[in-house]
Structures are given as structure tokens and as C-alpha cells.
């Protein structure tokens, strides 16, 4: 993936440690990072939510960003730590790995008055915090979006939101961002596809909505 290397392992559920659809917008992430901090004088502050094994984290941290990487899965965090070590070394201070529910972490960061330049969120359709507590993305979408945007004070910033819920397409994501967007923000939304190498077919791979200012 670009200039980074990732450790892959075949899991019993068929996963290997990356989701190919993430790679379809890595160029957009790096372009936004360069736009927000063009001179590189100050490290870009990135919050990566539902961050899995760290493809975007490793890419942005390798380019000089400071990344807070949040995932509720201890296995995913351990794997992300390995990917960070492969690309930046074990002693790096550029990445913080946080084991917590993403929305709860965002709410805590708001109370702390923490801020970020770039926020990435790749929520699943369903999340289980504990045996007694869970959520559906459609129920938390508005709160998650508004909370994430409140972490980005500007004057420049960006928010990337992906979705794989069958009932929430690119247009819906774009509308949700529009409802919460600060004045003057630019919003785009598109469906993601992975092209087969030997045919003209494109495999649906969810949706992406972005907001920048």
C-alpha cells in the first residue's frame, strides 16, 4: 500500500488483515494531509476510528503525522502495533493505540477539548461494546458525525467517513455530512469499487463521504 508494508495473516473468518476498499482512498487521504499541512512545520494530528490493523495509520504516520488509533478489538490493536513497528520502528511516539469504543472515545476527547486536523471513521454496521451494550450504525451516525466534526476546529481540516451498511448509500452519507457541516465546507460522496484484474467488472465495496475546509 503505497510506501508502507503490512503483515498479513489468514484468519478463520477469511480476513487477512486488510480490507481492499481502504486502499481505494489512500491517495485522497495523503492529498488531504498535504493540503492541511503543506509546509510540514507542524505534525498533522490524525484521529483514526475503527482503525483495524492500521493501514491508514501506518501510511500517515510514515509521512510525519501523529496518529491516535482507536479500535475496540485487542487483537486488531496488537496487529496494528506490529504494522506500526514494521514501518516506523518499535520506539516511535507518532502513534497512540487506544482500546476503546470509538464513539465513547470521541465524547471523552470533546470533554478534554482535544482537537485534530484529520479524522477518519470506518464504522461497522453493528458494534458491541459489551455483552449488555451494543449499537447500530444508523442509530449513532448523526451523533458520531457531529462529534467528529466538533473535534476539527480548523482553519483547515478534513473528515473521512466510510460505510458498508446496505441501507445507507453514498447519497445518504453525503446528506448526513451536509446536515452537520460548518459553513463553507466542501462535501463529496461516492460509492467504492474494486476492479477485477482480468475483467471489466467492478466489485461493490461500500461508500465514502468526505468533508474538507
C-alpha positions as CSV (number, residue, x, y, z in Angstrom):
1,X,0.0,0.0,0.0
2,X,2.0,3.0,-1.2
3,X,5.3,3.3,0.6
4,X,4.3,1.0,3.5
5,X,4.4,-2.7,4.3
6,X,1.7,-4.6,6.1
7,X,1.8,-8.0,7.8
8,X,-1.0,-10.3,6.6
9,X,-2.3,-13.4,8.3
10,X,-5.1,-15.7,7.2
11,X,-7.8,-15.8,9.8
12,X,-10.5,-18.4,10.4
13,X,-13.2,-15.9,9.3
14,X,-11.4,-15.4,6.0
15,X,-9.9,-12.0,6.8
16,X,-6.2,-11.4,6.1
17,X,-5.6,-8.1,8.0
18,X,-6.6,-5.5,5.3
19,X,-9.8,-4.5,3.7
20,X,-9.1,-3.8,0.0
21,X,-11.7,-1.0,-0.2
22,X,-9.5,1.1,2.2
23,X,-6.8,1.2,-0.4
24,X,-9.2,2.9,-2.9
25,X,-9.0,6.2,-0.9
26,X,-5.4,6.2,0.4
27,X,-4.4,8.7,-2.2
28,X,-7.2,11.0,-1.1
29,X,-6.0,10.8,2.5
30,X,-2.5,11.7,1.6
31,X,-3.6,14.6,-0.6
32,X,-5.8,16.0,2.2
33,X,-2.9,15.6,4.6
34,X,-0.6,17.6,2.3
35,X,-3.3,20.2,1.8
36,X,-3.9,20.7,5.5
37,X,-0.3,20.9,6.5
38,X,1.6,21.9,3.3
39,X,4.8,23.0,4.8
40,X,5.2,20.1,7.3
41,X,6.3,22.6,10.0
42,X,3.8,21.1,12.5
43,X,2.9,17.4,12.6
44,X,-0.6,16.7,11.3
45,X,-2.9,15.5,14.2
46,X,-5.0,12.5,13.0
47,X,-7.7,10.5,14.7
48,X,-8.3,7.1,13.1
49,X,-11.5,5.5,14.5
50,X,-12.5,1.8,14.0
51,X,-8.9,1.7,12.8
52,X,-8.5,-2.1,12.5
53,X,-4.9,-3.2,11.7
54,X,-3.5,0.2,10.8
55,X,-3.2,0.6,7.0
56,X,-4.1,4.3,7.1
57,X,-2.4,4.9,10.4
58,X,0.9,3.5,9.1
59,X,0.7,5.5,5.9
60,X,0.0,8.8,7.5
61,X,2.5,8.3,10.4
62,X,5.2,7.3,7.9
63,X,4.5,10.7,6.2
64,X,5.1,12.5,9.5
65,X,1.6,12.7,11.1
66,X,0.8,12.0,14.7
67,X,-2.0,9.4,14.8
68,X,-4.4,8.4,17.5
69,X,-5.5,4.9,16.5
70,X,-8.7,3.7,18.2
71,X,-10.2,0.2,18.0
72,X,-12.2,-1.9,20.5
73,X,-10.5,-5.2,19.3
74,X,-7.4,-6.0,21.3
75,X,-6.4,-8.4,18.5
76,X,-6.7,-5.7,15.9
77,X,-4.7,-3.3,18.1
78,X,-1.9,-5.8,18.6
79,X,-1.8,-6.4,14.8
80,X,-1.7,-2.6,14.2
81,X,1.2,-2.3,16.6
82,X,3.1,-4.9,14.5
83,X,2.3,-2.9,11.3
84,X,3.5,0.3,13.0
85,X,6.7,-1.4,14.2
86,X,7.4,-2.7,10.6
87,X,7.1,0.8,9.2
88,X,8.3,3.2,11.9
89,X,10.1,1.0,14.4
90,X,9.1,-0.1,17.9
91,X,10.2,3.1,19.6
92,X,8.0,5.5,17.6
93,X,6.0,8.1,19.5
94,X,4.0,9.1,16.4
95,X,1.2,6.6,17.1
96,X,-1.1,6.1,20.1
97,X,-3.0,2.8,20.2
98,X,-6.3,3.1,22.2
99,X,-8.5,0.2,23.0
100,X,-12.0,1.7,23.4
101,X,-15.3,2.1,21.8
102,X,-14.8,4.8,19.1
103,X,-17.9,7.0,20.0
104,X,-17.1,6.9,23.7
105,X,-13.5,7.9,23.0
106,X,-14.7,10.8,20.8
107,X,-17.0,12.0,23.5
108,X,-14.2,11.8,26.0
109,X,-11.9,13.8,23.7
110,X,-14.6,16.5,23.4
111,X,-14.7,16.9,27.1
112,X,-10.9,17.1,27.2
113,X,-11.2,19.8,24.4
114,X,-8.8,17.8,22.3
115,X,-8.5,18.7,18.6
116,X,-7.4,17.1,15.4
117,X,-6.7,18.1,11.8
118,X,-8.0,15.0,10.1
119,X,-10.5,12.4,11.4
120,X,-11.1,9.0,9.7
121,X,-14.1,6.8,10.7
122,X,-14.8,3.3,9.3
123,X,-17.7,2.1,11.5
124,X,-19.1,-1.3,11.1
125,X,-22.9,-1.7,10.6
126,X,-23.1,-3.1,14.2
127,X,-20.9,-2.7,17.2
128,X,-20.9,-4.5,20.5
129,X,-19.3,-2.6,23.4
130,X,-20.1,-5.3,26.0
131,X,-22.4,-8.2,26.5
132,X,-25.1,-5.8,27.6
133,X,-24.4,-2.8,25.3
134,X,-24.3,-2.5,21.6
135,X,-25.2,-0.1,18.8
136,X,-26.3,0.0,15.2
137,X,-24.6,2.5,12.9
138,X,-27.9,4.0,11.7
139,X,-28.7,4.9,15.3
140,X,-25.4,6.6,16.1
141,X,-24.5,8.0,12.7
142,X,-25.7,11.6,13.4
143,X,-24.0,11.7,16.8
144,X,-20.8,10.2,15.5
145,X,-20.6,12.7,12.6
146,X,-21.3,15.8,14.6
147,X,-19.0,14.8,17.4
148,X,-16.1,14.1,15.0
149,X,-16.6,17.4,13.3
150,X,-16.5,19.2,16.6
151,X,-13.0,17.8,17.1
152,X,-11.8,19.6,14.0
153,X,-11.6,23.3,14.7
154,X,-9.8,24.4,11.6
155,X,-8.8,26.7,9.9
156,X,-8.1,23.6,7.7
157,X,-9.3,20.1,8.3
158,X,-11.0,17.0,6.8
159,X,-13.3,14.2,7.8
160,X,-13.4,10.8,6.0
161,X,-16.4,8.5,6.7
162,X,-16.9,5.1,5.1
163,X,-20.0,2.9,5.4
164,X,-20.9,-0.7,4.4
165,X,-24.5,-0.6,5.6
166,X,-26.8,-1.8,2.9
167,X,-29.4,0.9,3.7
168,X,-27.0,3.8,3.8
169,X,-25.6,4.7,0.4
170,X,-23.3,7.5,-0.7
171,X,-26.1,10.0,-1.1
172,X,-27.3,9.4,2.5
173,X,-23.8,9.8,3.9
174,X,-23.4,13.0,1.9
175,X,-26.7,14.3,3.3
176,X,-25.7,13.4,6.9
177,X,-22.4,15.4,6.4
178,X,-24.3,18.3,4.9
179,X,-26.6,18.5,7.9
180,X,-23.6,18.8,10.3
181,X,-21.2,20.7,8.1
182,X,-19.7,24.0,9.1
183,X,-20.3,26.9,6.7
184,X,-18.1,26.8,3.6
185,X,-17.2,23.1,4.0
186,X,-16.8,21.1,0.8
187,X,-18.6,17.7,0.8
188,X,-18.2,14.8,-1.6
189,X,-19.7,11.3,-1.6
190,X,-19.1,8.3,-3.8
191,X,-19.5,4.5,-4.0
192,X,-16.3,2.5,-3.7
193,X,-15.5,-0.3,-6.1
194,X,-12.6,-2.8,-6.6
195,X,-11.9,-3.6,-10.2
196,X,-11.2,-7.1,-11.2
197,X,-7.8,-7.5,-12.9
198,X,-8.9,-9.8,-15.8
199,X,-12.4,-8.4,-16.5
200,X,-14.3,-5.1,-16.7
201,X,-16.3,-6.0,-13.6
202,X,-16.2,-3.8,-10.5
203,X,-17.0,-5.2,-7.1
204,X,-19.0,-3.0,-4.8
205,X,-17.0,-2.1,-1.7
206,X,-19.1,0.3,0.3
207,X,-19.3,4.1,0.2
208,X,-17.1,7.1,1.2
209,X,-18.1,10.6,2.1
210,X,-15.6,13.3,2.8
211,X,-15.8,16.8,4.2
212,X,-13.0,19.4,4.0
213,X,-12.4,23.0,4.7
